[in-house]
């Protein structure tokens, strides 16, 4: 029996290696280096991904961040403790109130300041409404990235209702800056409570509608199932938190393990996955929205029974009521001191919260003056991006869109 051979190119000496043969294979060819971003709409911000392709297969991904770097941490060190609050809005700008609360908790921890019970209830309510808003962004943008354009309009219709609530309460649709050290700026009025109650009553049905359109959709299933699998050990090793960690089967939620703002007194479940792929991360976020509704309803009920102030009375750190400032010279002096010369005790403090992306933490260091010695922000989105090369290697290039969307990062927070 004869042996049939094929020689692409004869070179005297050692026989060609497999890589050298593949170089002449028309199905493989030379490696292609491709820039995905920083203007690509599917990168969810100004993120550049340098992708190396072998045909349609991803060989390597090199994330290039920093296009939206604005020096936020250094801004805190130059502006002072109080004036940095508006800058926290511009981190993860789809959940600005959560950023405010995370920063305020770090300041209060260093100052030894306790927030009044009603202020804590309002903060929990704002956190869970913000969680729903952020997850709706994830559902809508990933849906449109994968071709499910209808889902974008379904999710943003619900997000618009939340915008109306936040606008009515804070006076702004975005960049609200309504949280203060010691509590929140103002109480929730009865009209706002009615708007929130109406939304919480209607949203589960709207979420079920989104669920019916996506969860068992064959295209959505095939574009997410088995893609971007992260094991429990890998998730922990890469410092992943939030829905991504829980989708890998790790039951870790700061609201349970390290509770703050009274979360330990609320009844809710922490959903976890088993496979750790893009589909599990979708299911976990869908269930988290249902749990957020449950928590928000409990907080709304407590507003009827938990009375009192929403802002602490300690004038060393807390702004006086605006009405008092207009009538009292002493209160005017307190406001001037807090805004221009707020001093925290010497020391260090770190506080993390369970944001929609994972653990959002603020580390602050004070030398006892009005100028912060150090401010560092633990951005969960940065941790999520660093895992992309591991997830993308060996996948098809078309899977990059699913991977980017499922990691759910916002570049304002990543680059800071």
C-alpha positions as CSV (number, residue, x, y, z in Angstrom):
1,X,0.0,0.0,0.0
2,X,1.5,3.3,-1.1
3,X,1.8,6.3,1.2
4,X,0.6,9.7,-0.1
5,X,2.6,12.7,1.0
6,X,2.2,16.4,0.5
7,X,5.1,18.9,0.7
8,X,4.2,22.6,1.1
9,X,7.8,23.8,0.9
10,X,11.0,21.9,1.0
11,X,13.7,23.4,3.2
12,X,17.0,21.4,3.6
13,X,17.6,20.3,7.2
14,X,15.3,19.4,10.0
15,X,11.7,18.5,9.1
16,X,9.2,21.3,9.5
17,X,7.4,21.7,12.8
18,X,3.6,21.6,13.1
19,X,3.5,25.4,13.5
20,X,5.5,25.8,10.3
21,X,3.1,23.5,8.4
22,X,0.1,25.4,9.8
23,X,1.5,28.7,8.6
24,X,0.9,27.5,5.0
25,X,-2.5,26.0,5.9
26,X,-5.2,28.1,4.2
27,X,-7.5,27.4,7.1
28,X,-5.0,28.9,9.5
29,X,-2.6,31.4,8.0
30,X,-0.8,34.1,10.0
31,X,-2.0,35.4,13.3
32,X,-4.2,38.5,13.1
33,X,-4.0,41.3,15.7
34,X,-7.2,43.2,15.9
35,X,-8.2,46.2,18.0
36,X,-11.7,45.9,19.5
37,X,-12.4,49.3,20.9
38,X,-11.9,51.8,22.4
39,X,-14.8,53.1,20.2
40,X,-16.6,49.7,19.8
41,X,-20.1,49.8,21.2
42,X,-19.9,46.3,22.6
43,X,-17.0,47.2,24.9
44,X,-19.4,49.1,27.1
45,X,-17.1,52.2,27.3
46,X,-13.7,53.4,26.2
47,X,-12.0,50.0,26.6
48,X,-9.5,48.8,24.0
49,X,-9.0,45.0,23.7
50,X,-6.0,44.0,21.6
51,X,-7.2,40.6,20.3
52,X,-4.9,38.1,18.7
53,X,-6.7,35.7,16.4
54,X,-5.9,32.5,14.7
55,X,-8.7,32.4,12.1
56,X,-11.8,32.8,14.2
57,X,-10.2,31.5,17.4
58,X,-8.9,33.8,20.1
59,X,-5.2,33.2,21.0
60,X,-4.8,36.1,23.4
61,X,-6.6,39.2,24.7
62,X,-4.8,42.2,26.1
63,X,-7.1,44.7,27.8
64,X,-5.9,48.3,27.6
65,X,-7.6,50.5,30.2
66,X,-7.1,54.1,31.2
67,X,-8.8,56.0,28.5
68,X,-11.3,57.4,31.0
69,X,-8.8,58.0,33.8
70,X,-9.5,61.3,35.5
71,X,-7.5,61.1,38.7
72,X,-10.4,60.6,41.0
73,X,-8.4,59.3,44.0
74,X,-5.9,62.2,43.8
75,X,-8.9,64.6,43.5
76,X,-10.1,63.3,46.9
77,X,-6.7,64.1,48.4
78,X,-6.8,67.7,47.0
79,X,-10.5,68.5,47.4
80,X,-11.1,67.2,50.9
81,X,-13.5,64.7,52.5
82,X,-16.8,66.5,51.9
83,X,-16.2,67.9,48.4
84,X,-15.3,64.5,47.0
85,X,-18.9,63.2,47.3
86,X,-20.0,64.5,43.8
87,X,-17.0,62.7,42.3
88,X,-18.1,59.3,43.6
89,X,-21.2,59.7,41.4
90,X,-18.9,59.7,38.3
91,X,-17.4,56.3,39.2
92,X,-20.0,53.6,38.3
93,X,-22.4,56.2,36.9
94,X,-25.3,53.7,36.5
95,X,-25.5,53.4,40.3
96,X,-24.3,56.7,41.7
97,X,-26.2,56.5,45.0
98,X,-24.4,53.2,45.8
99,X,-21.1,54.9,45.3
100,X,-22.1,57.7,47.6
101,X,-23.1,55.2,50.3
102,X,-19.9,53.2,50.0
103,X,-17.8,56.4,50.4
104,X,-19.9,57.7,53.3
105,X,-19.6,54.4,55.2
106,X,-15.8,54.6,55.1
107,X,-15.9,58.2,56.4
108,X,-18.3,57.2,59.1
109,X,-16.2,54.2,60.1
110,X,-13.1,56.4,60.6
111,X,-15.1,59.2,62.4
112,X,-16.9,56.7,64.6
113,X,-20.2,58.2,63.5
114,X,-23.5,56.3,63.7
115,X,-26.3,56.9,61.2
116,X,-29.8,57.2,62.6
117,X,-32.0,54.1,62.1
118,X,-34.3,55.9,59.6
119,X,-31.3,57.1,57.6
120,X,-30.1,53.5,57.4
121,X,-33.5,52.3,56.1
122,X,-33.5,55.0,53.4
123,X,-30.0,53.9,52.4
124,X,-31.0,50.3,52.1
125,X,-34.0,51.3,49.9
126,X,-31.7,53.4,47.7
127,X,-29.2,50.6,47.4
128,X,-31.7,48.0,46.2
129,X,-33.4,50.4,43.7
130,X,-29.9,51.2,42.4
131,X,-29.1,47.4,42.1
132,X,-32.2,46.9,39.9
133,X,-31.3,49.9,37.8
134,X,-27.8,48.6,37.2
135,X,-28.9,45.1,36.4
136,X,-31.4,46.4,33.9
137,X,-28.5,48.2,32.1
138,X,-26.8,44.8,32.0
139,X,-29.8,43.0,30.6
140,X,-30.6,45.7,28.0
141,X,-27.1,46.4,26.7
142,X,-26.1,42.7,26.5
143,X,-29.4,42.0,24.8
144,X,-28.8,44.5,22.1
145,X,-25.2,43.4,21.7
146,X,-26.4,39.8,21.0
147,X,-29.2,40.9,18.7
148,X,-32.1,40.8,21.1
149,X,-33.0,44.5,20.4
150,X,-36.5,44.1,21.9
151,X,-35.1,43.4,25.4
152,X,-33.3,46.7,25.3
153,X,-36.6,48.6,25.2
154,X,-38.3,46.3,27.7
155,X,-35.5,46.8,30.3
156,X,-35.0,50.5,29.7
157,X,-38.8,51.1,30.0
158,X,-38.5,49.8,33.6
159,X,-35.3,51.7,34.2
160,X,-37.1,54.9,33.1
161,X,-39.6,54.4,35.9
162,X,-36.8,54.2,38.4
163,X,-35.3,57.4,36.9
164,X,-38.6,59.1,37.6
165,X,-38.5,58.0,41.2
166,X,-34.9,59.0,41.7
167,X,-35.5,62.3,40.0
168,X,-38.5,63.1,42.2
169,X,-36.5,62.2,45.4
170,X,-33.1,63.8,44.6
171,X,-33.9,66.3,41.9
172,X,-31.5,64.6,39.4
173,X,-31.8,61.6,37.1
174,X,-28.1,60.9,37.4
175,X,-25.2,62.0,39.6
176,X,-27.5,62.5,42.5
177,X,-25.1,63.3,45.3
178,X,-27.9,62.8,47.8
179,X,-26.0,60.8,50.5
180,X,-24.1,62.7,53.2
181,X,-21.7,61.6,55.9
182,X,-24.1,60.7,58.8
183,X,-27.1,59.7,56.6
184,X,-29.0,61.2,53.6
185,X,-29.8,64.7,52.6
186,X,-33.6,64.5,53.1
187,X,-36.3,62.2,54.1
188,X,-38.6,60.2,51.7
189,X,-41.8,62.1,51.2
190,X,-45.2,60.3,51.1
191,X,-45.6,61.0,47.4
192,X,-42.2,59.3,46.7
193,X,-43.2,56.4,48.9
194,X,-46.3,55.9,46.7
195,X,-44.2,56.0,43.5
196,X,-41.8,53.3,44.9
197,X,-44.7,51.1,46.1
198,X,-46.3,51.3,42.7
199,X,-43.1,50.3,41.0
200,X,-42.3,47.4,43.4
201,X,-45.8,46.1,42.8
202,X,-45.6,46.2,39.0
203,X,-41.9,45.3,38.4
204,X,-42.1,41.6,39.1
205,X,-44.6,41.1,36.3
206,X,-42.3,43.1,33.9
207,X,-39.3,41.0,35.0
208,X,-41.3,37.8,34.3
209,X,-42.0,39.1,30.8
210,X,-38.2,39.7,30.2
211,X,-37.6,36.2,31.7
212,X,-40.1,34.6,29.3
213,X,-38.4,36.3,26.3
214,X,-34.8,35.5,27.2
215,X,-34.2,32.6,29.6
216,X,-35.4,29.8,27.3
217,X,-34.7,31.6,24.0
218,X,-32.6,29.2,21.9
219,X,-30.3,32.0,20.5
220,X,-29.7,33.6,23.9
221,X,-29.1,30.2,25.5
222,X,-26.5,29.2,22.8
223,X,-24.7,32.5,23.0
224,X,-24.3,32.3,26.8
225,X,-24.3,28.6,27.9
226,X,-20.9,27.0,28.4
227,X,-19.1,30.3,27.5
228,X,-16.7,32.0,29.9
229,X,-16.7,29.3,32.5
230,X,-15.1,30.4,35.8
231,X,-14.6,27.7,38.4
232,X,-14.9,28.4,42.2
233,X,-11.1,28.4,42.6
234,X,-10.5,30.6,39.6
235,X,-13.1,33.2,40.8
236,X,-11.4,33.4,44.2
237,X,-7.9,33.5,42.7
238,X,-8.8,36.4,40.4
239,X,-10.5,38.4,43.3
240,X,-13.9,38.3,41.5
241,X,-16.9,39.2,43.7
242,X,-20.6,39.9,43.3
243,X,-22.8,38.1,40.8
244,X,-19.7,36.7,39.0
245,X,-18.4,35.0,42.1
246,X,-21.8,33.7,43.1
247,X,-22.5,32.4,39.6
248,X,-19.4,30.1,40.2
249,X,-21.1,28.6,43.3
250,X,-19.4,30.7,46.0
251,X,-22.0,31.9,48.5
252,X,-20.4,35.3,49.4
253,X,-22.4,38.5,49.8
254,X,-21.2,41.3,51.9
255,X,-24.8,42.1,52.9
256,X,-24.8,38.7,54.7
257,X,-21.1,38.0,55.6
258,X,-20.2,41.6,56.6
259,X,-23.6,43.4,57.0
260,X,-23.9,47.2,57.0
261,X,-26.8,49.6,57.2
262,X,-28.8,47.0,59.1
263,X,-28.9,44.4,56.3
264,X,-28.6,41.7,58.8
265,X,-32.2,42.5,59.9
266,X,-33.7,42.0,56.4
267,X,-35.0,38.7,55.0
268,X,-33.6,37.8,51.6
269,X,-31.8,35.0,49.8
270,X,-28.4,35.0,48.0
271,X,-28.7,33.3,44.6
272,X,-25.8,31.2,43.4
273,X,-25.0,29.3,40.2
274,X,-23.3,25.9,39.6
275,X,-21.5,26.2,36.2
276,X,-20.0,29.7,36.4
277,X,-20.6,30.6,32.7
278,X,-22.3,33.6,31.1
279,X,-25.7,32.0,31.4
280,X,-25.3,31.4,35.1
281,X,-24.3,35.0,35.6
282,X,-27.4,36.1,33.7
283,X,-29.6,33.9,35.9
284,X,-28.0,35.1,39.1
285,X,-28.6,38.8,38.2
286,X,-32.2,38.1,37.2
287,X,-32.8,36.5,40.6
288,X,-31.0,39.3,42.4
289,X,-33.5,41.8,41.0
290,X,-36.3,39.7,42.5
291,X,-34.5,39.6,45.9
292,X,-33.9,43.4,45.6
293,X,-37.6,43.9,45.3
294,X,-38.1,41.8,48.4
295,X,-35.6,43.9,50.4
296,X,-37.0,47.2,49.1
297,X,-40.5,46.3,50.1
298,X,-39.3,45.5,53.6
299,X,-37.5,48.9,53.8
300,X,-40.6,50.7,52.5
301,X,-42.6,49.1,55.2
302,X,-40.1,50.1,57.9
303,X,-40.4,53.7,56.9
304,X,-43.9,53.6,58.4
305,X,-42.6,52.5,61.8
306,X,-39.0,53.7,62.0
307,X,-39.3,57.4,62.7
308,X,-36.8,60.1,63.5
309,X,-34.0,61.9,61.7
310,X,-32.3,60.7,58.5
311,X,-29.1,62.6,59.3
312,X,-26.9,62.5,62.4
313,X,-26.6,65.6,64.6
314,X,-22.8,65.6,65.1
315,X,-21.8,69.0,63.9
316,X,-18.1,68.1,63.7
317,X,-18.9,66.1,60.6
318,X,-22.5,66.6,59.6
319,X,-24.0,69.6,57.7
320,X,-26.8,71.4,59.6
321,X,-30.3,71.6,58.1
322,X,-30.5,74.2,55.4
323,X,-33.3,76.0,57.1
324,X,-31.3,76.4,60.3
325,X,-28.4,77.8,58.4
326,X,-30.6,80.6,57.1
327,X,-31.6,81.6,60.6
328,X,-28.7,80.8,62.9
329,X,-25.2,82.3,62.7
330,X,-23.9,79.3,64.7
331,X,-25.3,76.8,62.2
332,X,-23.9,78.9,59.4
333,X,-20.4,78.6,61.0
334,X,-20.9,74.8,61.3
335,X,-21.7,74.5,57.6
336,X,-18.7,76.6,56.6
337,X,-16.4,74.4,58.8
338,X,-17.8,71.1,57.4
339,X,-17.6,72.2,53.8
340,X,-14.2,73.9,53.9
341,X,-12.3,72.3,56.9
342,X,-13.8,68.9,57.7
343,X,-11.3,67.0,59.7
344,X,-11.4,63.2,60.4
345,X,-9.5,61.5,63.2
346,X,-6.0,60.3,62.4
347,X,-6.0,56.7,61.2
348,X,-7.1,54.4,58.4
349,X,-10.4,52.8,57.5
350,X,-11.7,50.5,54.7
351,X,-15.4,49.8,54.0
352,X,-16.8,47.7,51.2
353,X,-20.4,47.4,50.1
354,X,-22.1,44.8,47.8
355,X,-22.6,46.8,44.7
356,X,-24.2,45.5,41.5
357,X,-20.7,44.6,40.1
358,X,-19.2,43.2,43.3
359,X,-17.3,44.5,46.3
360,X,-17.0,48.3,45.9
361,X,-14.6,49.4,48.6
362,X,-13.1,52.7,49.8
363,X,-9.8,52.9,51.7
364,X,-9.1,56.2,53.3
365,X,-6.2,57.4,55.5
366,X,-6.2,60.6,57.5
367,X,-3.4,62.5,59.3
368,X,-6.0,64.5,61.3
369,X,-6.1,67.5,58.9
370,X,-8.8,68.5,56.4
371,X,-6.7,67.1,53.5
372,X,-7.0,63.3,53.0
373,X,-3.7,61.5,53.2
374,X,-4.8,58.7,50.9
375,X,-7.9,57.6,49.1
376,X,-8.1,54.3,47.2
377,X,-11.1,52.8,45.5
378,X,-11.5,49.1,45.1
379,X,-13.3,49.0,41.8
380,X,-15.0,45.5,41.1
381,X,-15.1,46.3,37.4
382,X,-11.3,46.4,37.2
383,X,-11.1,42.9,38.8
384,X,-13.7,41.7,36.3
385,X,-11.8,43.0,33.2
386,X,-8.5,41.3,34.3
387,X,-10.2,37.9,34.0
388,X,-11.1,38.4,30.3
389,X,-7.9,37.0,28.8
390,X,-8.4,33.7,30.8
391,X,-12.0,33.5,29.6
392,X,-11.4,34.4,26.0
393,X,-8.5,32.1,25.2
394,X,-9.6,29.4,22.8
395,X,-13.1,30.8,22.2
396,X,-14.4,32.1,19.0
397,X,-14.2,35.9,18.4
398,X,-18.0,36.2,18.3
399,X,-18.0,35.0,22.0
400,X,-16.1,38.2,23.0
401,X,-19.4,40.1,23.0
402,X,-21.0,37.7,25.5
403,X,-17.9,37.6,27.7
404,X,-17.7,41.4,27.9
405,X,-21.4,41.8,28.7
406,X,-21.4,39.1,31.3
407,X,-18.5,40.6,33.2
408,X,-20.6,43.8,33.6
409,X,-18.1,46.6,34.1
410,X,-18.4,50.4,33.8
411,X,-15.2,52.2,32.6
412,X,-15.8,55.3,34.8
413,X,-15.3,53.0,37.8
414,X,-12.5,51.0,36.2
415,X,-10.3,53.9,35.1
416,X,-11.4,56.4,37.9
